[in-house]
């Protein structure tokens, strides 16, 4: 292989290697920050962790039993020493044992993880479908009277959807589709019908946010020079919209997908509780209530890792959609 061919290859790989290094360092920093904040925040909750380990305040544990538990779990050590020991265990992926469930945290997370992530992924896909439909509807007939009406209606729907709180939306959906129409179960079930209401509850607010940014981007793309050039070549309006403008309009939504995924996982705390659906969100709420420090820390860290992975995937999709990001000397923003 000639030197002329090797150098361009190295030139393309260096920016990618630097970007990977920055991403890796950023991921480590994020995980450290999450672990640190979680460690100290959970200890601000009133109550004694030793009592939580022994079954809560109602356990009527003796002072000797409480002291023995504090010594066994290192709760009698100075707070800084507890923190450093906890970081050391997390560095080896040892999440410890759940205080309340008496099970390894890794096993608890492994059992609850698929349900929550399936809920978040399906909700994100549905949010994208709704957002694209709203963005396309809002830009129909731009500049005409009908187009202005469509933009006003679409903008109103986007704003209202983005502002809907999960608990209120879940209650309305249960009343309409379960109580009145008897079409869907009010709580989560093992079949697909039990997944519909939780998914829709999570997807609608996210769809409102995504639609707002994609509508503005689509309007700009339809008036961009590449769209005018496509029309001059005889491209139909539908071809301009779907083959050229929509790809550029999707970029802001792709960049927001990592945030949207994190928002969906956090929203699962409310949705899984309302619909009695097992998952990480419901387990996290129970763990915080019981001061189950190992389980809280494990769930939060796994959620942070998922957010980092989705962020990287969103970057790759952005590169696939926008050829301008593929240059050999391009340094992507972190």
Residue frames as qw, qx, qy, qz and C-alpha x, y, z in Angstrom:
[[0.000, 0.890, 0.456, 0.000, 0.00, 0.00, 0.00],
 [0.428, 0.501, -0.017, 0.752, 1.41, 3.37, -0.97],
 [0.258, -0.235, -0.436, 0.829, 2.13, 6.18, 1.47],
 [0.203, -0.107, -0.211, -0.950, -0.37, 8.39, -0.37],
 [0.595, -0.350, -0.578, -0.435, -3.17, 5.97, 0.46],
 [0.559, -0.298, -0.650, 0.420, -2.08, 5.40, 4.07],
 [0.159, -0.024, -0.261, 0.952, -1.93, 9.09, 5.03],
 [0.413, -0.265, -0.242, -0.837, -5.55, 9.94, 4.08],
 [0.692, -0.341, -0.625, -0.116, -6.72, 6.90, 6.02],
 [0.488, -0.225, -0.517, 0.666, -4.80, 8.03, 9.09],
 [0.039, -0.118, 0.025, -0.992, -6.16, 11.52, 8.58],
 [0.568, -0.349, -0.409, -0.623, -9.70, 10.17, 8.72],
 [0.723, -0.315, -0.604, 0.118, -9.03, 7.95, 11.73],
 [0.344, 0.071, -0.442, 0.826, -7.31, 10.54, 13.93],
 [0.328, -0.272, 0.059, -0.903, -10.40, 12.73, 14.43],
 [0.786, -0.276, -0.410, -0.373, -12.50, 9.64, 15.12],
 [0.690, -0.087, -0.580, 0.424, -9.94, 8.35, 17.63],
 [0.104, 0.154, -0.341, 0.922, -9.81, 11.72, 19.36],
 [0.544, -0.293, -0.150, -0.772, -13.60, 11.86, 19.44],
 [0.809, -0.228, -0.538, -0.068, -13.77, 8.36, 20.91],
 [0.505, 0.002, -0.537, 0.676, -11.25, 9.35, 23.59],
 [0.164, -0.214, 0.167, -0.948, -13.26, 12.46, 24.46],
 [0.710, -0.273, -0.335, -0.556, -16.47, 10.43, 24.60],
 [0.758, -0.144, -0.600, 0.209, -14.84, 7.80, 26.82],
 [0.288, 0.050, -0.458, 0.840, -13.45, 10.41, 29.22],
 [0.374, -0.234, -0.019, -0.897, -16.80, 12.17, 29.27],
 [0.762, -0.257, -0.505, -0.313, -18.60, 8.90, 30.02],
 [0.610, -0.116, -0.607, 0.496, -16.32, 8.18, 32.96],
 [0.046, 0.110, -0.280, 0.953, -16.84, 11.71, 34.29],
 [0.555, -0.269, -0.243, -0.748, -20.62, 11.44, 33.94],
 [0.777, -0.246, -0.577, -0.044, -20.74, 8.09, 35.73],
 [0.441, -0.044, -0.534, 0.720, -18.55, 9.45, 38.56],
 [0.182, -0.172, 0.108, -0.962, -20.79, 12.51, 38.92],
 [0.684, -0.275, -0.402, -0.542, -23.95, 10.38, 38.91],
 [0.722, -0.193, -0.619, 0.239, -22.54, 8.00, 41.52],
 [0.282, 0.035, -0.422, 0.861, -21.38, 10.89, 43.71],
 [0.352, -0.219, -0.035, -0.909, -24.63, 12.83, 43.55],
 [0.749, -0.263, -0.499, -0.349, -26.67, 9.70, 44.19],
 [0.605, -0.085, -0.645, 0.459, -24.51, 8.67, 47.15],
 [0.124, -0.033, -0.405, 0.905, -24.90, 11.96, 48.97],
 [0.431, -0.194, -0.214, -0.855, -28.49, 12.70, 47.90],
 [0.696, -0.275, -0.629, -0.211, -29.84, 9.41, 49.21],
 [0.507, -0.194, -0.608, 0.579, -28.27, 10.14, 52.57],
 [0.095, -0.128, 0.130, -0.979, -30.14, 13.43, 52.84],
 [0.589, -0.360, -0.513, -0.510, -33.42, 11.51, 53.05],
 [0.443, -0.504, 0.471, -0.573, -34.59, 11.38, 56.70],
 [0.967, -0.118, -0.032, -0.222, -34.23, 7.99, 58.36],
 [0.437, -0.599, 0.668, 0.064, -31.66, 5.44, 59.39],
 [0.579, 0.414, -0.624, -0.323, -30.21, 3.17, 56.65],
 [0.034, 0.188, -0.949, 0.251, -29.67, 0.48, 59.29],
 [0.501, 0.235, 0.584, -0.594, -33.40, 0.43, 60.02],
 [0.655, 0.480, -0.239, -0.532, -34.08, 0.16, 56.28],
 [0.342, 0.368, -0.862, -0.073, -31.83, -2.89, 56.11],
 [0.065, 0.022, 0.917, -0.392, -33.69, -4.50, 59.02],
 [0.007, 0.493, 0.854, 0.168, -37.10, -3.89, 57.51],
 [0.079, -0.633, -0.254, -0.727, -37.90, -0.25, 58.22],
 [0.174, -0.402, 0.432, -0.789, -39.00, 1.67, 61.33],
 [0.803, -0.236, -0.021, -0.547, -41.76, -0.85, 61.99],
 [0.752, 0.178, -0.627, 0.100, -39.28, -3.67, 62.52],
 [0.621, -0.737, 0.113, -0.241, -38.68, -2.60, 66.16],
 [0.801, 0.270, -0.391, 0.364, -35.06, -3.67, 65.88],
 [0.654, -0.687, -0.131, 0.289, -32.99, -3.49, 69.04],
 [0.004, -0.948, 0.294, 0.123, -30.11, -1.10, 69.48],
 [0.554, -0.418, 0.678, 0.241, -27.69, -4.03, 69.41],
 [0.676, 0.396, 0.587, 0.206, -29.08, -5.26, 66.08],
 [0.325, 0.942, 0.082, 0.012, -28.87, -1.76, 64.58],
 [0.240, -0.829, 0.474, 0.175, -25.27, -1.39, 65.71],
 [0.660, -0.137, 0.697, 0.244, -24.35, -4.79, 64.28],
 [0.604, 0.646, 0.436, 0.164, -25.87, -3.89, 60.91],
 [0.110, 0.982, -0.136, -0.075, -24.10, -0.54, 60.83],
 [0.406, -0.625, 0.626, 0.227, -20.79, -2.31, 61.44],
 [0.700, 0.153, 0.672, 0.191, -21.50, -5.04, 58.86],
 [0.507, 0.733, 0.384, 0.242, -22.35, -2.56, 56.09],
 [0.520, 0.082, -0.010, 0.850, -19.73, 0.02, 57.07],
 [0.099, -0.811, -0.361, -0.450, -22.35, 2.60, 58.07],
 [0.572, -0.777, -0.120, 0.233, -20.41, 3.39, 61.24],
 [0.642, -0.009, 0.161, 0.750, -17.44, 4.63, 59.22],
 [0.009, -0.555, -0.009, 0.831, -16.88, 8.32, 58.40],
 [0.618, 0.655, 0.290, -0.323, -18.95, 9.49, 55.44],
 [0.297, 0.769, -0.481, -0.299, -15.91, 10.17, 53.24],
 [0.203, -0.330, 0.920, 0.059, -14.59, 6.66, 53.85],
 [0.589, 0.358, 0.683, -0.243, -18.01, 5.19, 53.01],
 [0.515, 0.775, -0.026, -0.367, -17.98, 7.20, 49.79],
 [0.138, 0.657, -0.705, -0.228, -14.52, 6.01, 48.74],
 [0.376, -0.082, 0.921, -0.066, -15.40, 2.39, 49.51],
 [0.611, 0.545, 0.476, -0.322, -18.58, 2.70, 47.47],
 [0.422, 0.784, -0.309, -0.336, -16.64, 4.13, 44.51],
 [0.104, -0.474, 0.866, 0.118, -14.15, 1.29, 44.76],
 [0.514, 0.187, 0.824, -0.149, -16.93, -1.31, 44.56],
 [0.571, 0.711, 0.228, -0.341, -18.60, 0.45, 41.65],
 [0.169, 0.734, -0.561, -0.344, -15.30, 0.59, 39.77],
 [0.102, -0.204, 0.966, 0.119, -15.34, -3.22, 39.74],
 [0.519, -0.129, -0.509, -0.674, -19.06, -3.29, 38.78],
 [0.313, -0.252, -0.863, 0.306, -19.99, -4.57, 42.22],
 [0.287, -0.509, -0.203, -0.786, -23.35, -2.95, 42.94],
 [0.163, -0.194, 0.719, -0.647, -23.74, -4.82, 46.23],
 [0.144, -0.349, -0.926, -0.018, -26.89, -6.36, 47.68],
 [0.291, -0.544, -0.284, -0.734, -30.29, -4.70, 47.90],
 [0.119, -0.184, 0.657, -0.722, -31.19, -3.84, 51.49],
 [0.637, 0.050, 0.242, -0.730, -34.90, -4.46, 51.02],
 [0.862, 0.255, -0.247, -0.363, -34.93, -7.38, 48.57],
 [0.657, -0.478, 0.582, 0.031, -31.88, -9.22, 49.95],
 [0.851, 0.380, 0.302, 0.198, -30.77, -9.93, 46.38],
 [0.492, -0.197, 0.284, 0.799, -27.72, -8.83, 44.40],
 [0.243, 0.680, 0.091, -0.685, -28.50, -5.51, 42.78],
 [0.090, 0.350, -0.706, -0.609, -27.22, -6.79, 39.43],
 [0.052, 0.246, 0.961, 0.118, -29.85, -9.56, 39.46],
 [0.166, 0.666, 0.543, -0.484, -32.65, -7.14, 40.34],
 [0.174, 0.638, -0.236, -0.712, -31.63, -4.76, 37.55],
 [0.011, 0.166, -0.870, -0.464, -31.29, -7.61, 35.04],
 [0.121, 0.426, 0.893, -0.074, -34.84, -8.70, 35.82],
 [0.143, 0.781, 0.415, -0.444, -36.37, -5.20, 35.53],
 [0.151, -0.484, 0.380, 0.774, -34.20, -3.72, 32.77],
 [0.162, 0.168, 0.795, 0.560, -35.84, -5.33, 29.68],
 [0.036, 0.717, 0.695, -0.038, -39.34, -4.12, 30.55],
 [0.100, -0.829, -0.120, 0.537, -38.35, -0.50, 31.10],
 [0.175, -0.420, 0.525, 0.719, -36.07, -0.26, 28.09],
 [0.174, 0.345, 0.834, 0.394, -38.66, -1.91, 25.83],
 [0.010, 0.826, 0.521, -0.214, -41.19, 0.64, 27.07],
 [0.143, -0.755, 0.126, 0.627, -38.79, 3.55, 26.43],
 [0.230, -0.186, 0.695, 0.656, -37.67, 2.34, 22.98],
 [0.144, 0.519, 0.799, 0.269, -41.21, 1.70, 21.73],
 [0.044, -0.867, -0.366, 0.336, -42.37, 5.04, 23.14],
 [0.197, -0.594, 0.328, 0.707, -39.46, 6.83, 21.41],
 [0.208, 0.102, 0.789, 0.569, -40.32, 5.16, 18.08],
 [0.056, 0.719, 0.690, 0.062, -43.97, 6.17, 18.43],
 [0.146, -0.814, -0.119, 0.549, -42.96, 9.72, 19.41],
 [0.224, -0.322, 0.542, 0.743, -40.89, 9.96, 16.22],
 [0.145, 0.399, 0.809, 0.408, -43.81, 8.80, 14.07],
 [0.051, -0.841, -0.513, 0.165, -46.17, 11.33, 15.67],
 [0.237, -0.708, 0.102, 0.657, -43.58, 14.12, 15.49],
 [0.234, -0.088, 0.654, 0.714, -42.87, 13.53, 11.79],
 [0.078, 0.597, 0.755, 0.261, -46.60, 13.47, 11.01],
 [0.135, -0.870, -0.328, 0.343, -47.13, 16.75, 12.89],
 [0.271, -0.540, 0.314, 0.732, -44.13, 18.41, 11.24],
 [0.195, 0.148, 0.742, 0.624, -45.29, 17.38, 7.76],
 [0.002, -0.735, -0.674, -0.075, -48.86, 18.48, 8.46],
 [0.213, -0.811, -0.185, 0.513, -47.76, 21.86, 9.84],
 [0.180, -0.486, 0.422, 0.744, -45.76, 22.66, 6.68],
 [0.404, 0.437, 0.756, 0.273, -48.40, 21.66, 4.13],
 [0.218, 0.800, 0.423, 0.366, -49.12, 24.41, 1.63],
 [0.448, -0.487, -0.160, 0.733, -46.65, 26.83, 3.20],
 [0.105, -0.142, 0.220, 0.959, -47.45, 30.41, 2.25],
 [0.286, -0.362, -0.624, -0.631, -51.09, 29.71, 1.38],
 [0.513, -0.422, 0.145, -0.733, -54.18, 30.32, 3.49],
 [0.940, -0.174, -0.234, -0.177, -54.59, 26.57, 4.03],
 [0.697, 0.224, -0.470, 0.494, -50.94, 26.31, 4.95],
 [0.050, -0.442, 0.385, -0.809, -51.28, 29.01, 7.59],
 [0.769, -0.340, 0.019, -0.540, -54.27, 27.20, 9.09],
 [0.933, 0.012, -0.345, 0.103, -52.36, 23.89, 9.08],
 [0.442, 0.362, -0.474, 0.670, -49.36, 25.59, 10.75],
 [0.351, -0.452, 0.278, -0.772, -51.59, 27.11, 13.44],
 [0.905, -0.231, -0.086, -0.347, -53.36, 23.81, 14.15],
 [0.860, 0.153, -0.393, 0.288, -50.12, 21.84, 14.12],
 [0.229, 0.454, -0.447, 0.735, -48.34, 24.34, 16.35],
 [0.577, -0.439, 0.190, -0.663, -51.20, 24.25, 18.87],
 [0.968, -0.114, -0.185, -0.128, -51.19, 20.45, 18.97],
 [0.680, 0.313, -0.447, 0.491, -47.41, 20.39, 19.44],
 [0.041, -0.493, 0.400, -0.772, -47.49, 22.89, 22.29],
 [0.754, -0.354, 0.103, -0.544, -50.34, 21.16, 24.11],
 [0.954, 0.030, -0.295, 0.042, -48.75, 17.72, 23.70],
 [0.523, 0.381, -0.480, 0.593, -45.39, 18.92, 25.03],
 [0.205, -0.454, 0.367, -0.786, -47.04, 20.45, 28.11],
 [0.826, -0.305, -0.261, -0.395, -49.07, 17.38, 29.16],
 [0.275, -0.539, 0.732, -0.312, -47.87, 15.86, 32.47],
 [0.323, 0.123, -0.927, -0.147, -47.61, 12.08, 32.51],
 [0.076, 0.193, 0.861, -0.465, -49.86, 11.50, 35.52],
 [0.443, 0.426, 0.226, -0.756, -52.71, 13.58, 34.04],
 [0.495, 0.376, -0.567, -0.540, -52.40, 12.07, 30.57],
 [0.179, 0.060, -0.981, 0.054, -52.34, 8.55, 32.03],
 [0.248, 0.297, 0.699, -0.601, -55.50, 9.23, 34.03],
 [0.510, 0.457, -0.059, -0.726, -57.33, 10.59, 30.97],
 [0.423, 0.307, -0.773, -0.360, -56.30, 7.65, 28.79],
 [0.026, -0.065, -0.963, 0.260, -57.45, 5.15, 31.44],
 [0.373, 0.388, 0.481, -0.692, -60.81, 6.87, 31.81],
 [0.528, 0.482, -0.255, -0.652, -61.41, 7.05, 28.04],
 [0.533, 0.347, -0.720, -0.279, -60.03, 3.74, 26.78],
 [0.207, 0.027, -0.942, 0.263, -60.58, 1.54, 29.85],
 [0.187, 0.286, 0.668, -0.661, -63.55, 2.93, 31.74],
 [0.496, 0.470, 0.078, -0.726, -65.68, 4.33, 28.91],
 [0.619, 0.465, -0.454, -0.441, -64.74, 2.33, 25.81],
 [0.845, -0.251, 0.457, -0.119, -63.49, -0.87, 27.51],
 [0.751, 0.613, -0.246, -0.028, -60.87, -1.29, 24.79],
 [0.521, 0.475, -0.576, 0.414, -57.67, -1.53, 26.83],
 [0.690, -0.455, -0.503, 0.252, -56.77, -2.75, 30.33],
 [0.181, -0.958, 0.024, -0.220, -56.23, -0.04, 32.96],
 [0.517, -0.695, 0.489, 0.108, -53.08, -1.75, 34.26],
 [0.276, 0.579, -0.717, -0.272, -50.19, -3.42, 32.52],
 [0.931, -0.014, 0.288, -0.222, -50.70, -7.03, 31.45],
 [0.617, -0.300, 0.629, 0.365, -48.51, -9.71, 29.92],
 [0.582, 0.490, 0.557, 0.334, -49.93, -9.26, 26.41],
 [0.350, 0.226, 0.221, 0.882, -49.40, -6.39, 23.98],
 [0.186, -0.760, -0.438, -0.442, -52.66, -4.65, 24.93],
 [0.577, -0.738, -0.236, 0.258, -51.26, -3.86, 28.38],
 [0.564, -0.186, 0.139, 0.792, -48.38, -1.97, 26.77],
 [0.242, 0.639, 0.446, 0.578, -50.47, 0.44, 24.69],
 [0.249, -0.929, -0.229, -0.154, -51.52, 2.98, 27.32],
 [0.607, -0.641, 0.121, 0.453, -48.08, 3.22, 29.03],
 [0.559, 0.094, 0.406, 0.716, -46.38, 3.70, 25.65],
 [0.116, 0.742, 0.411, 0.517, -48.83, 6.38, 24.49],
 [0.425, -0.883, -0.171, 0.102, -48.57, 8.16, 27.85],
 [0.598, -0.486, 0.242, 0.590, -44.80, 8.41, 27.50],
 [0.516, 0.233, 0.501, 0.655, -44.73, 9.13, 23.76],
 [0.140, 0.856, 0.442, 0.228, -47.14, 12.07, 23.41],
 [0.253, -0.931, 0.034, 0.262, -45.20, 14.73, 25.41],
 [0.526, -0.367, 0.505, 0.577, -41.91, 13.74, 23.72],
 [0.442, 0.477, 0.616, 0.444, -43.60, 13.88, 20.31],
 [0.029, 0.963, 0.266, -0.024, -44.66, 17.46, 21.03],
 [0.365, -0.773, 0.301, 0.423, -41.06, 18.54, 21.73],
 [0.525, -0.085, 0.656, 0.536, -39.65, 16.71, 18.71],
 [0.363, 0.685, 0.578, 0.257, -42.35, 18.06, 16.39],
 [0.062, -0.966, -0.086, 0.236, -41.63, 21.65, 17.40],
 [0.322, -0.646, 0.484, 0.495, -37.94, 21.48, 16.48],
 [0.463, 0.099, 0.763, 0.440, -38.49, 19.41, 13.34],
 [0.311, 0.816, 0.488, 0.007, -41.23, 21.70, 12.03],
 [0.045, -0.931, 0.147, 0.331, -38.94, 24.73, 12.17],
 [0.383, -0.430, 0.683, 0.450, -36.09, 22.78, 10.59],
 [0.481, 0.381, 0.749, 0.251, -38.37, 21.44, 7.85],
 [0.236, 0.925, 0.262, -0.144, -39.60, 24.93, 7.01],
 [0.146, -0.810, 0.408, 0.394, -36.01, 26.13, 6.66],
 [0.464, -0.155, 0.790, 0.369, -35.05, 23.10, 4.56],
 [0.480, 0.619, 0.618, 0.075, -37.97, 23.61, 2.16],
 [0.225, 0.970, 0.055, -0.074, -36.70, 27.11, 1.40],
 [0.522, -0.590, 0.448, 0.422, -33.02, 26.19, 1.28],
 [0.275, 0.627, -0.502, -0.528, -31.00, 26.37, -1.97],
 [0.095, -0.153, 0.966, 0.185, -30.85, 22.58, -2.35],
 [0.378, 0.477, 0.743, -0.279, -34.66, 22.43, -2.32],
 [0.370, 0.761, -0.018, -0.532, -34.90, 25.21, -4.90],
 [0.085, 0.503, -0.759, -0.405, -32.33, 23.40, -7.04],
 [0.266, 0.113, 0.957, -0.006, -34.31, 20.15, -6.81],
 [0.430, 0.651, 0.478, -0.403, -37.49, 21.92, -7.91],
 [0.276, 0.733, -0.328, -0.529, -35.65, 23.49, -10.85],
 [0.019, -0.298, 0.912, 0.282, -34.61, 20.00, -11.96],
 [0.574, -0.090, -0.541, -0.608, -38.28, 18.98, -12.14],
 [0.210, -0.080, -0.901, 0.371, -38.58, 17.32, -8.75],
 [0.385, -0.623, -0.539, -0.416, -42.13, 17.17, -7.46],
 [0.298, -0.671, 0.265, -0.625, -43.06, 18.92, -4.21],
 [0.918, -0.350, 0.062, -0.178, -43.49, 15.54, -2.56],
 [0.875, 0.221, -0.183, 0.390, -40.05, 14.46, -3.77],
 [0.191, 0.636, -0.303, 0.684, -38.47, 17.64, -2.44],
 [0.577, -0.596, 0.198, -0.522, -40.18, 17.16, 0.90],
 [0.946, -0.268, 0.145, -0.111, -39.44, 13.46, 1.42],
 [0.895, 0.253, -0.053, 0.363, -36.18, 12.91, -0.49],
 [0.439, 0.485, -0.191, 0.731, -34.33, 16.11, 0.43],
 [0.215, -0.630, 0.169, -0.727, -35.88, 18.35, 3.10],
 [0.828, -0.474, -0.112, -0.277, -37.09, 15.69, 5.54],
 [0.855, 0.017, -0.305, 0.420, -33.61, 14.24, 6.03],
 [0.279, 0.374, -0.269, 0.842, -32.25, 17.64, 7.06],
 [0.486, -0.546, -0.014, -0.683, -35.31, 18.35, 9.20],
 [0.896, -0.314, -0.310, -0.047, -34.74, 15.10, 11.12],
 [0.569, 0.332, -0.462, 0.594, -31.27, 16.14, 12.30],
 [0.209, -0.475, 0.377, -0.767, -32.44, 18.27, 15.28],
 [0.857, -0.273, -0.015, -0.436, -34.76, 15.46, 16.32],
 [0.882, 0.123, -0.392, 0.230, -31.92, 12.94, 16.14],
 [0.297, 0.418, -0.472, 0.718, -29.75, 15.20, 18.28],
 [0.466, -0.389, 0.281, -0.744, -32.59, 15.39, 20.83],
 [0.834, -0.093, -0.479, -0.257, -33.17, 11.64, 20.86],
 [0.510, 0.080, -0.688, 0.510, -30.65, 11.03, 23.64],
 [0.180, -0.128, 0.392, -0.893, -32.39, 13.63, 25.81],
 [0.704, -0.099, -0.218, -0.669, -35.76, 12.12, 24.83],
 [0.742, -0.025, -0.669, 0.035, -34.64, 8.64, 25.83],
 [0.269, 0.049, -0.641, 0.717, -33.47, 9.91, 29.22],
 [0.401, -0.105, 0.137, -0.900, -36.77, 11.75, 29.63],
 [0.775, -0.080, -0.443, -0.445, -38.68, 8.56, 28.82],
 [0.609, -0.013, -0.725, 0.321, -36.69, 6.49, 31.32],
 [0.027, 0.032, -0.509, 0.860, -37.29, 9.09, 34.04],
 [0.557, -0.074, -0.094, -0.822, -40.97, 9.26, 33.07],
 [0.640, -0.053, -0.753, -0.143, -41.16, 5.50, 33.55],
 [0.119, 0.002, -0.733, 0.670, -41.07, 6.12, 37.31],
 [0.436, 0.147, 0.260, -0.849, -44.54, 7.68, 37.10],
 [0.667, 0.189, -0.424, -0.582, -45.96, 5.54, 34.31],
 [0.498, 0.073, -0.862, 0.066, -44.88, 2.20, 35.72],
 [0.044, 0.080, 0.714, -0.695, -46.34, 3.15, 39.10],
 [0.519, 0.186, 0.082, -0.830, -49.67, 4.28, 37.65],
 [0.773, 0.218, -0.396, -0.445, -50.10, 1.23, 35.41],
 [0.793, -0.389, 0.443, -0.157, -48.65, -1.23, 37.96],
 [0.834, 0.504, -0.215, 0.055, -45.98, -2.24, 35.47],
 [0.789, -0.477, 0.163, 0.353, -42.76, -3.85, 36.75],
 [0.608, 0.665, -0.012, 0.434, -39.61, -2.06, 35.69],
 [0.545, 0.081, -0.299, 0.779, -36.66, 0.06, 36.72],
 [0.123, -0.492, -0.024, -0.861, -38.78, 3.15, 37.33],
 [0.726, -0.530, -0.215, -0.381, -41.09, 1.48, 39.79],
 [0.849, -0.188, -0.319, 0.376, -38.15, -0.28, 41.48],
 [0.365, 0.312, -0.199, 0.854, -36.32, 3.05, 41.79],
 [0.384, -0.575, -0.054, -0.721, -39.28, 4.70, 43.50],
 [0.862, -0.442, -0.225, -0.105, -39.57, 1.86, 45.99],
 [0.768, 0.029, -0.281, 0.575, -35.81, 1.84, 46.60],
 [0.111, 0.460, -0.153, 0.867, -35.74, 5.58, 47.34],
 [0.610, -0.567, -0.118, -0.540, -38.69, 5.21, 49.72],
 [0.923, -0.356, -0.135, 0.055, -36.91, 2.40, 51.57],
 [0.161, -0.879, 0.445, 0.057, -33.49, 4.11, 51.48],
 [0.933, 0.026, 0.308, 0.181, -32.13, 1.12, 49.58],
 [0.063, -0.835, 0.348, 0.422, -28.84, 2.80, 48.68],
 [0.376, -0.246, 0.784, 0.427, -27.24, -0.01, 46.60],
 [0.419, 0.508, 0.737, 0.153, -30.35, -0.49, 44.46],
 [0.173, 0.934, 0.161, -0.268, -30.83, 3.26, 43.91],
 [0.178, -0.713, 0.500, 0.459, -27.19, 3.66, 42.90],
 [0.434, -0.019, 0.831, 0.348, -27.28, 0.67, 40.55],
 [0.392, 0.691, 0.607, 0.030, -30.45, 1.76, 38.76],
 [0.088, 0.944, -0.016, -0.318, -29.24, 5.35, 38.34],
 [0.268, -0.567, 0.631, 0.457, -25.87, 4.25, 36.98],
 [0.450, 0.221, 0.816, 0.286, -27.42, 1.80, 34.50],
 [0.304, 0.851, 0.418, -0.098, -29.76, 4.56, 33.32],
 [0.059, -0.868, 0.275, 0.409, -26.77, 6.88, 32.87],
 [0.390, -0.251, 0.774, 0.432, -24.93, 4.24, 30.84],
 [0.433, 0.536, 0.711, 0.139, -27.99, 3.79, 28.62],
 [0.159, 0.942, 0.135, -0.265, -28.13, 7.57, 28.09],
 [0.213, -0.673, 0.533, 0.466, -24.46, 7.63, 27.05],
 [0.438, 0.061, 0.829, 0.342, -24.97, 4.76, 24.59],
 [0.357, 0.750, 0.557, 0.004, -28.01, 6.43, 23.03],
 [0.003, -0.905, 0.122, 0.407, -26.04, 9.68, 22.70],
 [0.291, -0.419, 0.711, 0.484, -23.32, 7.89, 20.75],
 [0.406, 0.368, 0.807, 0.218, -25.89, 6.16, 18.52],
 [0.231, 0.891, 0.326, -0.216, -27.56, 9.52, 17.85],
 [0.125, -0.748, 0.411, 0.506, -24.17, 10.91, 16.77],
 [0.350, -0.096, 0.835, 0.414, -23.71, 8.03, 14.32],
 [0.347, 0.643, 0.681, 0.041, -27.20, 8.54, 12.88],
 [0.083, 0.912, 0.036, -0.400, -26.48, 12.25, 12.46],
 [0.213, -0.517, 0.640, 0.527, -23.34, 11.42, 10.49],
 [0.363, 0.227, 0.860, 0.276, -25.36, 9.02, 8.30],
 [0.253, 0.800, 0.535, -0.097, -28.00, 11.68, 7.61],
 [0.098, 0.973, -0.070, -0.198, -25.70, 14.65, 7.04],
 [0.860, 0.329, -0.006, 0.390, -22.83, 14.12, 4.57],
 [0.139, 0.863, -0.225, 0.431, -21.20, 17.35, 5.79],
 [0.615, -0.669, 0.364, -0.205, -20.23, 15.54, 9.01],
 [0.978, 0.029, 0.162, 0.129, -18.23, 12.87, 7.16],
 [0.416, 0.839, -0.307, 0.169, -15.24, 14.98, 6.15],
 [0.829, 0.052, -0.412, 0.375, -11.84, 13.49, 7.04],
 [0.326, 0.223, -0.374, 0.839, -10.81, 16.58, 8.97],
 [0.439, -0.601, -0.233, -0.626, -14.17, 17.16, 10.62],
 [0.174, 0.059, -0.769, 0.612, -14.02, 17.45, 14.41],
 [0.408, -0.580, -0.612, -0.351, -17.43, 16.64, 15.82],
 [0.265, -0.577, 0.292, -0.715, -18.66, 18.57, 18.76],
 [0.168, 0.033, -0.923, 0.344, -18.63, 16.61, 21.99]]
